[in-house]
Amino acid sequence: MTFRPIRRLLVANRGEIAVRIQRTAQRMGIHTIAIYSEVDRYAPHVEMANERYFLGGDIPAETYLNIEKILALAREAKADAIHPGYGFLSENSGFCKGCYGGGDYLHWSVGGGHGPLRQ
């Protein structure tokens, strides 16, 4: 597998975790992309991102746990990689596997891929 440099990172999380990931990525010169629900519209992780996308919905299943929506937004935003943060989707092998599907390739920016997550 050939890895490309990460230039555009979608952070699939919220709050302080997303802030820390974005801060580090921006220091590395990486363009950050936030996703957010209505309740997080003016949250620090949204405000500091270079780009932001609204998830819609009101509950976690419709927002930060909506794998299809997050992957669609990552592709729309032309993200090179997704960082799942902590909790939410960080240990979801289906989400990790989805990053490699659909003819597009998004780096899964943490861990060793969906195999180890399944175990």
ZABARO-231860 format. One line per 10 residues: number of its first residue (from 1); their letters; for each residue x negated, y, z of N, C-alpha, C. Coordinates in Angstrom, 3 decimals, padded with zeros to 6 digits. Each point is the difference from the previous one (the first is absolute). Layout:
# ZABARO-231860
NUM> A> X/Y/Z/X/Y/Z/X/Y/Z; ...;
This chain:
# ZABARO-231860
1> MTFRPIRRLL> -000.846/-001.170/000.000/000.846/001.170/000.000/-000.899/001.244/000.000; 000.281/000.923/-000.884/-000.746/001.252/-000.079/000.746/001.081/000.774; -000.730/000.707/000.834/000.617/001.065/000.771/-000.309/001.351/-000.624; 001.008/000.823/-000.077/-000.151/001.368/-000.483/-000.133/000.933/001.198; -000.608/001.156/-000.205/-000.051/000.960/001.109/001.410/000.482/000.356; 000.201/000.283/001.255/001.291/000.520/000.453/-000.054/001.520/-000.073; 000.881/000.561/-000.816/000.083/001.455/-000.146/001.318/000.557/000.529; 001.044/-000.855/-000.024/001.337/000.408/000.430/000.551/-001.081/000.936; 000.182/000.361/001.268/000.400/-000.952/001.027/001.387/000.320/000.532; 000.915/-000.944/-000.131/001.315/000.135/000.612/-000.063/-000.624/001.387;
11> VANRGEIAVR> 000.376/000.755/001.007/000.023/-000.487/001.379/001.436/-000.400/000.325; 000.218/-001.298/000.133/001.340/-000.536/000.212/000.300/-000.123/001.491; -000.102/001.119/000.689/000.254/000.036/001.432/000.333/001.431/000.383; 000.157/000.247/001.282/000.426/001.314/000.480/-000.746/000.360/001.274; 000.195/001.210/000.468/-000.520/000.423/001.288/-001.515/000.089/000.073; -000.509/-000.188/001.222/-001.428/000.167/000.263/-000.864/-000.967/-000.797; 000.475/-001.203/-000.223/-000.755/-000.971/-000.806/-000.221/000.565/-001.395; 001.063/000.500/-000.620/-000.117/000.565/-001.348/-000.907/001.223/-000.012; 000.072/000.831/001.026/-000.855/001.186/000.095/-001.468/-000.412/000.019; -000.338/-000.976/000.804/-001.401/-000.441/000.111/-000.514/-000.590/-001.303;
21> IQRTAQRMGI> 000.824/-000.797/-000.647/-000.398/-000.591/-001.283/-000.217/001.100/-001.028; 000.939/000.931/-000.082/-000.111/001.083/-000.976/-001.206/000.892/000.274; -000.229/000.312/001.253/-001.136/000.850/000.356/-001.311/-000.635/-000.489; -000.164/-001.277/000.251/-001.209/-000.701/-000.428/-000.083/-000.052/-001.520; 001.088/-000.331/-000.644/000.010/-000.074/-001.469/-000.342/001.353/-000.612; 000.572/001.062/000.513/-000.277/001.335/-000.540/-001.453/000.392/000.202; -000.578/-000.390/001.123/-001.439/000.262/000.209/-000.846/-000.730/-001.038; 000.509/-001.114/-000.495/-000.707/-000.785/-001.012/000.319/000.480/-001.414; 000.803/001.058/-000.106/000.358/000.540/-001.304/001.131/-000.740/-000.690; 000.755/-000.775/000.756/001.111/-000.763/-000.559/001.295/000.795/000.136;
31> HTIAIYSEVD> 000.758/000.098/-001.082/001.304/000.670/-000.060/000.998/-000.867/000.773; 000.698/000.577/000.984/000.923/-000.790/000.815/001.458/000.254/-000.382; 000.769/-001.065/000.107/001.411/000.027/-000.365/000.799/-000.518/001.191; 000.910/000.817/000.502/000.854/-000.397/001.127/001.365/-000.417/-000.505; 000.612/-000.907/000.727/001.411/-000.320/-000.197/000.703/000.389/001.299; 001.272/000.366/-000.112/000.683/000.460/001.208/001.502/-000.210/-000.081; 000.595/-000.126/001.179/001.454/-000.069/000.131/000.496/001.394/000.383; 001.296/000.165/000.034/000.573/001.304/000.338/-000.485/000.497/001.358; -000.065/-000.873/000.975/-000.410/000.404/001.346/-001.460/000.476/000.030; -000.797/-000.430/-000.952/-001.421/000.373/-000.050/-000.307/001.106/-001.013;
41> RYAPHVEMAN> 001.006/000.615/-000.557/-000.200/000.980/-001.077/-001.074/001.050/000.321; -000.063/000.462/001.233/-000.964/001.049/000.374/-001.079/-000.522/000.967; -000.182/-001.294/000.016/-000.984/-000.609/000.900/-001.428/000.307/-000.475; -000.956/000.001/000.931/-001.390/000.304/-000.365/-000.559/-000.870/-001.124; 000.335/-001.305/-000.015/-000.551/-000.858/-001.056/000.520/000.393/-001.386; 001.178/000.572/-000.041/000.574/000.452/-001.279/-000.628/001.337/-000.399; -000.094/000.898/000.957/-000.544/001.334/-000.273/-001.456/-000.047/-000.457; -000.809/-000.891/000.549/-001.420/-000.012/-000.325/-000.332/-000.756/-001.283; 000.932/-000.795/-000.502/-000.255/-000.790/-001.201/-000.160/000.914/-001.219; -000.789/-000.456/-000.942/-000.146/000.737/-001.250/001.264/-000.081/-000.852;
51> ERYFLGGDIP> 000.761/-001.053/000.210/001.207/-000.256/-000.781/000.954/-000.771/000.900; 001.305/000.146/-000.212/000.965/-000.674/000.861/001.222/-000.460/-000.794; 000.563/-001.139/000.434/001.162/-000.587/-000.670/001.046/-000.392/001.033; 001.232/000.384/-000.258/001.124/-000.277/000.891/000.492/-001.433/-000.216; 000.152/-000.741/001.086/000.453/-001.384/-000.075/001.513/-000.139/-000.087; 000.723/000.999/000.493/001.452/-000.142/000.087/000.341/-000.943/001.147; 001.267/-000.182/000.275/000.420/-000.913/001.055/-000.148/000.592/001.387; 000.572/-000.711/000.972/000.026/000.480/001.376/-000.610/-000.962/001.011; -000.088/-001.262/-000.363/-000.514/-000.996/000.940/-001.271/-000.628/-000.575; -000.847/-000.592/000.849/-001.259/-000.567/-000.489/000.145/-000.954/-001.186;
61> AETYLNIEKI> 001.036/-000.825/-000.010/000.185/-000.946/-001.112/000.187/000.728/-001.339; 000.510/001.223/000.049/000.212/000.787/-001.219/-001.182/000.917/-000.314; -000.934/000.114/000.930/-001.094/000.954/-000.168/-001.352/-000.695/000.088; -000.626/000.038/001.156/-001.372/-000.488/000.159/-000.142/-001.516/-000.096; 001.092/-000.730/-000.037/-000.052/-001.451/-000.189/000.534/-000.424/-001.362; 000.314/000.949/-000.845/000.559/-000.290/-001.319/-001.148/-000.217/-000.996; -000.434/-001.236/-000.110/-001.163/-000.344/-000.824/000.174/000.446/-001.446; 001.130/-000.300/-000.600/000.218/000.346/-001.409/-000.091/001.500/-000.226; 000.603/000.768/000.890/-000.014/001.465/-000.118/-001.426/000.541/000.142; -000.745/-000.501/000.972/-001.366/000.476/000.224/-000.895/-000.329/-001.194;
71> LALAREAKAD> 000.114/-001.215/-000.521/-000.806/-000.369/-001.169/000.378/000.838/-001.218; 001.290/000.268/-000.172/000.443/000.841/-001.118/-000.558/001.417/000.136; 000.027/000.550/001.218/-000.539/001.342/000.207/-001.516/000.027/-000.200; -000.683/-001.056/000.412/-001.455/-000.073/-000.209/-000.327/000.036/-001.489; 000.766/-000.716/-000.774/-000.236/-000.005/-001.457/000.385/001.346/-000.616; 001.112/000.569/000.453/000.413/001.321/-000.486/-001.067/001.048/000.309; -000.603/-000.099/001.177/-001.019/000.956/000.424/-001.376/-000.303/-000.599; -000.078/-001.104/-000.726/-001.268/-000.429/-000.606/-001.084/-000.234/001.059; 000.413/-000.603/001.108/-000.937/-000.330/001.077/-000.936/-001.114/-000.468; -001.253/000.085/000.408/-000.960/-001.074/-000.250/000.088/-001.057/001.089;
81> AIHPGYGFLS> 000.432/000.434/001.190/-000.007/-000.890/001.157/001.117/000.362/000.958; 000.350/-000.988/000.812/000.969/000.199/001.074/-000.675/-000.389/001.308; 000.115/000.871/000.981/-000.435/-000.336/001.354/001.266/-000.144/000.826; 000.261/-001.187/000.548/001.245/-000.205/000.731/000.001/000.566/001.413; -001.163/000.456/000.483/-000.054/000.508/001.364/000.062/-001.130/000.998; 000.754/000.189/001.064/000.111/-000.965/001.079/001.477/-000.293/000.206; 000.324/-001.268/000.247/001.409/-000.347/000.171/000.713/000.046/-001.343; 001.278/000.291/000.015/000.817/000.024/-001.214/-000.398/-001.120/-000.951; -000.762/000.291/-001.046/-000.302/-000.976/-001.045/-001.434/-000.521/000.023; -000.780/000.383/000.997/-001.427/-000.344/-000.005/-000.276/-001.499/000.108;
91> ENSGFCKGCY> 000.951/-000.753/000.514/-000.191/-001.438/000.119/001.019/-000.769/-000.832; 000.517/000.631/-001.028/001.012/-000.609/-000.845/-000.660/-000.500/-001.279; -000.140/-001.320/-000.133/-000.673/-000.554/-001.174/000.764/000.286/-001.292; 001.325/000.107/000.081/000.794/000.323/-001.194/-000.304/001.386/-000.524; -000.195/000.936/000.906/-000.356/001.365/-000.411/-001.388/000.017/-000.633; -000.932/-000.675/000.643/-001.354/-000.089/-000.538/000.024/-000.624/-001.388; 000.716/-001.094/-000.151/000.089/-000.689/-001.289/000.643/000.895/-001.049; 000.986/000.803/000.406/000.670/000.911/-000.919/-000.932/001.036/-000.605; -001.069/000.305/000.702/-000.977/000.965/-000.523/-000.709/-000.533/-001.237; -000.020/-001.309/-000.156/-000.706/-000.613/-001.122/000.951/-000.426/-001.118;
101> GGGDYLHWSV> 001.280/000.243/000.160/000.984/-000.472/-000.969/000.416/001.055/-001.005; 000.878/-000.378/-000.884/000.610/000.922/-000.942/-000.919/000.525/-001.084; -001.109/-000.670/-000.243/-000.897/000.448/-001.063/-000.914/001.131/000.418; 000.313/000.651/001.115/-000.847/001.070/000.527/-000.803/-000.573/001.156; -001.072/000.659/000.314/-000.821/-000.454/001.120/-000.227/001.164/000.941; 000.405/-000.171/001.227/-000.259/000.978/001.047/-000.928/-000.656/000.996; -001.085/000.656/000.355/-000.851/-000.551/001.052/000.824/-000.140/001.267; -000.154/-001.108/000.661/000.519/-000.167/001.353/-001.170/000.406/000.867; 000.082/001.133/000.646/-001.189/000.631/000.537/-000.485/-000.520/001.347; 000.682/-000.954/000.575/-000.488/-000.603/001.238/000.132/-001.509/-000.095;
111> GGGHGPLRQ> -000.809/-000.698/000.760/000.118/-001.450/000.091/-000.480/-000.733/-001.229; 000.214/-001.285/000.009/-000.520/-000.862/-001.054/001.035/-000.466/-000.990; 001.124/000.665/-000.081/001.020/-000.404/-000.963/001.131/-000.771/000.664; 000.952/-000.439/-000.827/001.199/-000.615/000.549/-000.238/-001.404/000.545; -001.036/-000.704/-000.428/-000.302/-001.336/000.518/-000.216/000.013/001.502; -000.958/000.775/000.496/-000.220/000.046/001.448/001.214/000.512/000.793; 000.783/000.873/-000.598/001.179/000.512/000.706/001.053/-001.081/000.196; 000.052/-000.954/-000.930/000.980/-001.095/000.125/-000.345/-000.931/001.150; -001.269/-000.069/000.365/-000.438/-000.977/001.009/000.189/000.481/001.403;
